[in-house]
Structures are given as structure tokens and as C-alpha cells.
Amino acid sequence: REFAGGDTETLAGGVDLTLTPLARMDRVRELQRAAADANSALTEEMSIHIGAQVRLNREVQCLQQEREVLSAQVEGLRAELALAEERVTVTQRELEATQNDTERKLLCQICCTNV
């Protein structure tokens, strides 16, 4: 229906009630096609986003596994370093003991030859 001032009455979705029944049905079909196209595009977009999310989740899992492996390697290297530091300490003590023993022997030789 047309009202004063040229306004027309429409159904929800934009179907003009002043159109003939056949024209209204065409308009309804047109709106349904547009809605189906929009739904299809939205479905495709959602599929793309879901695929991207799945790839990101896989990458996050791979990175977490890699982090766990690297953490284990770091712990192994720390243990090796601790052992190496302990060997250095033992070797330094042995070297000091050998040096002290050598100094005593030299002093004894000096003392014995001077007598």
C-alpha cells in the first residue's frame, strides 16, 4: 500500500506490498538467492578461518614439542657442564697437590745438596 507522501508498506526483508503477487514472489526468490549466496560466502569464510585456526593449533603444538625437546637438551647440557666443572675442580686440586709435592722434593734436594 502506498501512503501519503509516497511511503510504501513493506514486509520484513524488503518485499514491497504494493507489488503484484507475481512480482512479490520474484522479489522473495531474489532475496532468498541473495540470502543463500551470503550464507554460502559466510560458510566459505568460516571454512577458511577454521582451516587457519587448525593450522595455527598444529603449529603451536609443534612449537610446544620443540620447546620441550630444547628444554630437555638444556637440562642435559647443564648436567654436562656441572660434571665438567667438577672435573676441572678435581684436576686443579690434583695439579696443586702435584705442584706442592714437586716443590717439597725440590726443597729437599736443595737442602740435601747444601749440607
Legacy VTK file of the C-alpha trace (Angstrom):
# vtk DataFile Version 3.0
C-alpha trace
ASCII
DATASET POLYDATA
POINTS 115 float
0.000 0.000 0.000
1.121 3.494 -0.676
0.608 6.150 1.940
0.538 9.926 1.745
3.971 11.258 0.941
4.900 8.291 -1.277
5.753 5.844 1.531
5.119 2.183 0.755
4.322 -0.653 3.065
6.924 -3.475 3.092
7.308 -6.853 4.724
10.354 -7.648 6.808
13.144 -8.314 4.330
12.185 -5.582 1.916
9.232 -7.046 -0.042
7.093 -4.134 -1.256
3.421 -4.934 -0.633
2.397 -2.624 -3.481
3.908 -5.093 -5.979
1.758 -7.653 -7.713
1.751 -11.138 -6.186
3.940 -12.415 -9.032
6.399 -9.541 -8.610
6.413 -10.151 -4.857
7.245 -13.823 -5.410
10.086 -12.809 -7.748
11.352 -10.391 -5.110
11.116 -13.103 -2.419
13.078 -15.516 -4.661
15.649 -12.800 -5.329
16.022 -12.163 -1.599
16.255 -15.920 -0.931
19.007 -16.260 -3.565
20.841 -13.304 -2.042
20.492 -14.866 1.414
21.712 -18.235 0.084
24.678 -16.545 -1.603
25.502 -14.643 1.579
25.181 -17.854 3.602
27.440 -19.679 1.146
30.024 -16.898 1.298
29.858 -16.902 5.097
30.252 -20.691 5.171
33.269 -20.448 2.876
34.776 -17.676 5.018
34.190 -19.733 8.179
35.834 -22.731 6.499
38.883 -20.604 5.684
39.083 -19.320 9.255
38.630 -22.812 10.713
41.388 -24.121 8.430
43.678 -21.298 9.505
42.881 -21.996 13.168
43.641 -25.709 12.701
46.989 -24.854 11.067
47.824 -22.422 13.871
46.907 -25.014 16.506
49.188 -27.564 14.807
51.998 -25.034 14.659
51.527 -24.192 18.340
51.674 -27.912 19.194
54.850 -28.332 17.140
56.428 -25.318 18.825
55.467 -26.644 22.267
57.025 -30.019 21.445
60.130 -28.295 20.126
60.300 -26.244 23.334
60.073 -29.421 25.412
62.889 -31.021 23.402
65.028 -27.893 23.737
64.335 -27.716 27.472
65.447 -31.330 27.852
68.579 -30.568 25.837
69.313 -27.541 28.029
68.939 -29.679 31.159
71.296 -32.255 29.649
73.837 -29.556 28.823
73.564 -28.144 32.346
74.281 -31.575 33.777
77.271 -31.982 31.444
78.535 -28.543 32.453
78.234 -29.411 36.140
80.243 -32.599 35.559
82.861 -30.716 33.548
83.160 -28.084 36.286
83.583 -30.848 38.850
86.326 -32.480 36.732
88.074 -29.099 36.415
87.967 -28.663 40.182
89.368 -32.167 40.750
92.081 -31.594 38.117
93.023 -28.249 39.712
93.338 -29.924 43.126
95.456 -32.700 41.650
97.638 -30.140 39.900
98.078 -28.160 43.134
98.957 -31.355 45.001
101.464 -32.336 42.331
102.940 -28.830 42.354
103.232 -28.858 46.147
104.844 -32.284 46.058
107.288 -31.140 43.387
108.174 -28.042 45.428
108.825 -30.189 48.528
111.043 -32.545 46.570
112.998 -29.623 45.122
113.425 -28.091 48.574
114.618 -31.429 49.915
117.108 -31.733 47.081
118.369 -28.222 47.677
118.666 -28.807 51.385
120.398 -32.148 50.936
122.929 -30.836 48.435
123.742 -27.813 50.605
124.592 -29.881 53.639
LINES 1 116
115 0 1 2 3 4 5 6 7 8 9 10 11 12 13 14 15 16 17 18 19 20 21 22 23 24 25 26 27 28 29 30 31 32 33 34 35 36 37 38 39 40 41 42 43 44 45 46 47 48 49 50 51 52 53 54 55 56 57 58 59 60 61 62 63 64 65 66 67 68 69 70 71 72 73 74 75 76 77 78 79 80 81 82 83 84 85 86 87 88 89 90 91 92 93 94 95 96 97 98 99 100 101 102 103 104 105 106 107 108 109 110 111 112 113 114
